[in-house]
């Protein structure tokens, strides 16, 4: 239906992704990627698989089980055009995930990311990193069940080649640069 009609047509009810998941577009592979802590009907609320919807014909959906462990609700997910990978921030902790949505393994400064899998990358390389000093504090709420997530407060700025994170309105903003040097970000 044309957008100006303010009407829509449901094409399928076969897929149900609800509260707690996050999504982003992979413009290179033309995919809509949904990941994270969510509910797939009728399963219970728990860390879920990565769902991938093709934005090109034949418009099919794939499920990648055990691809990533984005365990908090409403984590961050964004396309990194420099690395050519999805980057997921689970909403807390000293790591991000590099998700390879392509069909070939990708070599990065942090290691090889297998096709349709994630690579866990530490934000701080310090031996005993401190939350809130060396990596972002948790978002609003605490713990796995209470964490309310970061929603779209994790974003990639291609012109600067940085990610910006604002976990909570009462906390400092964080900048994460994944390229430009080897080792930890």
Legacy VTK file of the C-alpha trace (Angstrom):
# vtk DataFile Version 3.0
C-alpha trace
ASCII
DATASET POLYDATA
POINTS 185 float
0.000 0.000 0.000
1.319 3.495 -0.698
2.510 5.302 2.454
0.242 8.303 1.871
-2.864 6.115 2.356
-1.903 5.465 5.994
-2.866 1.799 5.529
-0.840 -1.386 5.476
-1.235 -5.011 4.569
0.153 -7.795 6.766
2.093 -10.111 4.496
2.714 -12.843 7.046
2.168 -13.659 10.691
4.764 -16.428 10.647
7.377 -14.347 12.497
6.999 -12.640 15.817
9.783 -10.601 17.379
8.846 -8.629 20.447
10.153 -6.713 23.399
13.872 -6.763 24.060
15.337 -7.304 20.596
17.227 -4.734 18.533
17.692 -4.385 14.785
19.803 -2.742 12.088
20.193 -2.773 8.314
23.197 -4.336 6.571
23.324 -2.212 3.382
26.027 -4.326 1.707
24.258 -7.693 1.951
20.817 -6.022 1.857
19.626 -7.573 5.129
17.433 -6.558 8.046
19.119 -8.067 11.132
17.317 -8.578 14.452
19.341 -9.709 17.471
19.401 -9.844 21.198
17.355 -10.551 24.228
13.860 -10.974 22.971
10.871 -13.175 22.756
10.095 -15.349 19.810
6.603 -16.646 20.082
5.889 -18.959 21.873
9.274 -19.358 23.618
10.099 -17.718 26.936
11.923 -14.435 27.382
15.604 -15.317 27.024
18.633 -14.540 24.859
17.497 -15.388 21.377
18.980 -16.182 18.011
19.788 -13.679 15.298
16.998 -13.337 12.755
17.959 -12.178 9.288
15.421 -10.978 6.736
16.483 -10.555 3.128
15.483 -7.193 1.656
15.921 -8.604 -1.843
13.863 -11.232 -3.633
13.074 -13.959 -2.586
12.568 -12.076 0.742
13.253 -14.998 3.030
14.079 -15.193 6.719
17.005 -17.073 8.262
17.655 -17.939 11.905
21.256 -18.020 13.085
21.335 -19.834 16.415
24.262 -19.275 18.790
25.519 -16.415 16.640
25.816 -13.835 19.429
25.195 -13.513 23.129
23.536 -10.107 23.327
22.069 -10.909 26.704
20.589 -7.604 27.834
17.246 -6.244 26.703
17.275 -3.663 23.930
21.007 -3.743 23.269
22.649 -1.709 20.548
23.243 -2.856 16.990
24.726 -0.832 14.136
26.409 -1.330 10.764
30.126 -0.426 10.744
30.875 0.599 7.155
34.635 0.609 7.749
34.809 -2.952 9.073
31.918 -4.174 6.917
30.337 -5.873 9.954
27.458 -5.388 12.359
28.600 -4.261 15.790
26.495 -5.167 18.787
26.780 -3.702 22.246
24.862 -5.848 24.724
24.063 -2.881 26.940
26.576 -3.589 29.664
29.959 -5.116 30.216
33.443 -4.783 28.787
32.786 -6.022 25.257
31.131 -5.527 21.916
30.294 -8.179 19.339
31.328 -8.119 15.702
28.638 -9.937 13.714
29.523 -11.137 10.230
26.359 -11.089 8.118
28.246 -11.994 4.944
28.807 -15.410 3.410
32.631 -15.370 3.787
34.769 -15.220 6.950
36.038 -11.683 7.670
39.534 -10.927 8.963
39.691 -7.957 11.361
42.401 -6.492 13.613
40.666 -8.381 16.447
40.586 -11.807 14.782
38.601 -13.670 12.159
34.818 -13.413 12.319
33.207 -16.536 10.838
30.255 -16.138 8.489
26.977 -15.732 10.392
28.763 -15.684 13.753
30.054 -13.162 16.265
33.456 -12.346 17.663
33.574 -10.982 21.208
35.912 -7.952 21.441
36.983 -6.421 24.761
36.447 -2.668 25.046
39.335 -2.279 27.498
42.564 -4.287 27.273
43.532 -3.486 30.859
44.103 -6.620 32.984
41.517 -5.533 35.584
39.246 -3.004 33.854
36.924 -0.926 36.017
33.264 -0.458 35.095
32.499 3.224 34.518
36.192 4.061 34.100
37.593 1.719 31.445
34.267 0.684 29.902
30.701 1.997 30.169
28.631 1.459 33.299
25.418 -0.530 32.957
22.348 1.248 31.650
19.346 2.124 33.774
18.469 -0.726 36.108
20.925 -3.378 37.173
21.388 -7.009 36.400
20.121 -9.166 33.561
16.375 -8.860 34.286
16.255 -5.203 35.389
18.473 -3.754 32.666
16.190 -1.597 30.540
18.637 -1.454 27.647
20.154 1.281 25.556
17.745 1.220 22.603
19.144 3.510 19.884
21.639 5.204 22.185
24.391 3.173 20.509
25.094 4.628 17.081
27.809 4.590 14.440
28.959 7.813 12.785
30.656 6.827 9.495
32.211 10.248 8.852
34.097 9.975 12.170
34.410 6.156 12.159
33.271 6.016 15.788
30.476 4.562 17.837
28.833 6.751 20.441
27.047 5.290 23.435
24.835 6.963 25.989
23.801 4.202 28.394
21.745 6.391 30.687
20.639 10.021 30.680
22.494 10.558 33.964
25.828 9.106 32.766
28.642 10.330 30.548
28.655 9.574 26.825
31.248 7.079 25.574
33.100 6.972 22.255
34.347 3.686 20.820
36.729 3.527 17.871
37.282 0.032 16.477
39.614 0.818 13.582
42.847 2.698 13.199
44.904 0.542 15.554
45.381 -3.116 16.335
44.477 -4.646 19.649
41.674 -3.565 21.937
39.559 -0.532 21.015
LINES 1 186
185 0 1 2 3 4 5 6 7 8 9 10 11 12 13 14 15 16 17 18 19 20 21 22 23 24 25 26 27 28 29 30 31 32 33 34 35 36 37 38 39 40 41 42 43 44 45 46 47 48 49 50 51 52 53 54 55 56 57 58 59 60 61 62 63 64 65 66 67 68 69 70 71 72 73 74 75 76 77 78 79 80 81 82 83 84 85 86 87 88 89 90 91 92 93 94 95 96 97 98 99 100 101 102 103 104 105 106 107 108 109 110 111 112 113 114 115 116 117 118 119 120 121 122 123 124 125 126 127 128 129 130 131 132 133 134 135 136 137 138 139 140 141 142 143 144 145 146 147 148 149 150 151 152 153 154 155 156 157 158 159 160 161 162 163 164 165 166 167 168 169 170 171 172 173 174 175 176 177 178 179 180 181 182 183 184
